[in-house]
Each structure stands twice: as structure tokens, then as C-alpha cells.
Amino acid sequence: MPRKNRVWYPGAAYHIICRGNYRQEIFRDDIDRLVYLSILRKIQKDIPYLMYSYCLMPNHVHLQIETGDINISQVMKKINMMYAIYFNKKYDIVGHLFQDRYRAELIGTEPYHLEVSRYIHLNPVRANMAERPDLYRWSSYNVYVGKQQDQLISTKKTLGCFSPPRIKNYRNFVEEEL
């Protein structure tokens, strides 16, 4: 039986989760993470999309993406295919890198958009990989709090939900959960 198509429309936003097959590591070193981020940037140039937040965990990845005129399935197919080819070649592996199809939760409201952003940025803290979200290198949190710049990340929509000082208020919103 064919899989059901995902809900998509131009401008649809998603919380994407891609997990390693059998929960295996999909990032074995920092070079793997840098390659994954470079793939996100390359695909973003080829198929424009907005990346609101991300977090690269050892065995899975969280992405908060808004599509343009291209279906999310095409975006994710390219990202996952390019990374799997890189990973399998580097580690001399054959077979599936990712477990099943990526998970995509449609983000339909502003409060849910903010909750997804907070969830993604707190993921390494909840997994006991960092004491605070700004201490975890492999997420977009430091872009939001002004410690890093990255053209991949679009902060305008998320920070626009907060009154000035926006960065401080976003940080308080995220870290009040700690």
C-alpha cells in the first residue's frame, strides 16, 4: 500500500525529525556535523526554504523549516540523500542511514512555532549533553542569543513574536523551562 502524502502548501512550516537507523549515530565527529550543515546551506540555495532552528544530536536531528514553493518531501529527500551518500562513503558502509521516513509535524500556529523552537534548543540540555542551551555547539540557539552568526538561520519570525529586548525575552522564554 502506498504511503500517504504529507500535508503541504507553499509556506508550510514543519518540525522535522530524522533519526539514525536502529538509533545508531548519524554524526560520529565534528566534521560530519559540519558537512551536514553545509548540505543544509547548499540545498537552501538550490531549493529556497527558511530554517528557523536546528539541533544536531548524535543519533538524530531536529529541523524547524518553512517551505517556499517546493514540497517539503523534495527538500528532505535531497538533504537526507546527500548526507547519507557522504556518510556511507566516509565510513565505507552500505544500506540505510536513516530510520524509516523522516517525521514531519505541521506547525500551524505561532504558539506552536515558539514551542517547537524552545523544544529544539533545549534538546541537548534534556539529554544531559549540556547544562545550558548556549553551551551546545550544534544547535542554532547561539544565533538567537547573538553569540554567533549564520546565514542559514532566519530569526526574524521567531524573535518578532517577542517585545524588545527581543533576544533577552527569547532567551528567558527558552530558559524558563530549565
C-alpha atoms as one frame of an Amber mdcrd trajectory, in Angstrom:
protein
   0.000   0.000   0.000   1.482   3.424  -0.921   2.370   5.889   1.787   0.023
   8.754   2.455   1.305  12.085   1.112   2.265  14.665   3.703   0.195  17.808
   4.047   1.973  20.552   2.142   1.212  24.004   0.802   3.516  26.909  -0.087
   4.755  28.423   3.170   4.017  25.325   5.271   6.231  25.018   8.360   7.357
  21.763   9.967   9.191  20.264  12.887  11.311  17.629  11.153  12.987  14.745
  12.971  15.417  12.388  11.232  16.694   9.506  13.344  19.542   7.110  12.647
  18.579   3.588  11.627  18.339   1.431  14.774  19.033   4.697  16.642  22.652
   4.495  15.512  24.824   7.607  15.441  24.465   9.700  12.314  27.234  12.075
  13.410  30.452  10.416  14.532  32.601  13.532  14.676  32.514  17.297  14.227
  33.395  17.003  10.535  30.164  15.039   9.993  28.178  17.828  11.647  29.913
  20.496   9.578  29.201  18.548   6.395  25.531  18.217   7.363  25.280  21.965
   7.954  26.990  22.669   4.626  24.452  20.387   2.916  21.611  22.356   4.548
  23.125  25.575   3.168  23.628  24.135  -0.301  20.084  22.788  -0.528  18.754
  26.118   0.793  20.408  27.848  -2.193  19.055  25.266  -4.655  15.566  24.961
  -3.144  14.808  28.073  -1.095  13.387  27.383   2.357  13.539  29.108   5.733
  15.383  27.375   8.548  14.139  28.666  11.895  16.050  26.322  14.181  18.051
  23.120  14.254  19.784  20.805  16.673  22.191  18.051  15.654  22.162  15.270
  18.224  24.413  12.193  17.909  21.684   9.895  16.552  19.036  12.304  15.277
  18.424  15.803  14.016  15.676  18.356  14.649  14.884  20.951  11.992  12.278
  23.709  12.037  11.692  24.528   8.369   9.250  26.632   6.382   8.931  25.720
   2.737   8.634  28.049  -0.198   7.141  26.798  -3.442   8.790  23.370  -3.227
   7.249  20.482  -1.299   8.986  19.539   1.967   9.446  16.000   0.666  11.747
  17.249  -2.101  13.771  19.327   0.359  14.201  16.447   2.810  14.900  13.902
   0.091  17.853  15.961  -1.124  19.185  16.684   2.370  18.975  13.071   3.553
  20.249  11.607   0.287  23.300  13.879   0.102  24.207  13.272   3.734  23.689
   9.501   3.529  25.923   9.322   0.456  28.629  11.313   2.272  28.334   9.246
   5.476  28.301   5.840   3.771  31.272   6.737   1.604  33.302   8.148   4.521
  32.699   5.135   6.771  32.607   2.506   3.983  29.044   1.454   4.848  26.174
   0.295   2.667  22.482   0.463   3.454  20.132   2.884   5.131  21.482   5.596
   7.389  18.115   6.960   8.479  15.367   5.054  10.258  12.239   4.971   8.138
  10.962   8.184   6.630  11.622  11.464   8.415   8.937  12.632  10.827   7.245
  15.927   9.942   4.833  17.700  12.256   2.990  20.601  10.642   3.340  23.841
  12.620   0.086  25.734  12.279   0.126  28.399  14.975   2.501  30.990  16.394
   2.461  29.471  19.916   3.350  26.060  18.462   6.105  27.668  16.350   7.622
  29.083  19.540   7.191  25.831  21.457   8.977  23.869  18.707  11.841  26.362
  18.734  12.180  26.032  22.513  11.934  22.237  22.354  14.664  22.033  19.708
  17.006  24.373  21.574  16.525  22.565  24.892  17.026  19.090  23.390  20.744
  18.796  24.342  20.003  20.034  27.872  17.236  17.477  28.359  19.587  14.779
  27.021  22.233  15.817  29.607  24.682  16.817  26.881  24.912  20.440  28.071
  23.965  22.352  31.206  22.542  25.250  29.193  21.480  25.512  25.551  24.165
  28.101  24.738  26.850  25.585  25.746  25.835  23.151  22.990  27.684  23.953
  19.796  25.491  22.055  17.343  22.242  23.983  17.517  21.001  27.326  16.264
  20.447  28.670  19.780  23.589  30.820  19.796  22.389  32.561  16.634  19.257
  33.583  18.537  21.125  34.887  21.564  23.635  36.855  19.491  26.734  34.726
  20.152  27.035  33.501  16.555  26.009  34.489  13.041  24.749  32.053  10.438
  23.014  32.903   7.172  21.276  29.513   7.304  19.044  30.638  10.183  16.139
  33.049   9.878  15.388  34.540  13.308  13.030  37.311  12.191   9.729  35.423
  12.599  10.625  33.867  15.955  12.189  36.937  17.537   9.358  39.040  16.091
   6.994  37.268  18.488   8.709  38.978  21.424   8.720  42.593  22.537  12.051
  44.430  22.881  14.568  43.471  24.049  13.715  40.529  21.779  16.872  38.484
  22.262  16.691  38.702  26.049  12.984  37.846  26.042  13.521  34.870  23.712
  16.348  33.621  25.933  14.104  33.949  29.015  11.313  32.107  27.178  13.597
  29.185  26.327  15.493  29.009  29.600  12.470  29.370  31.895  11.935  25.655
  31.234  15.251  24.768  32.900
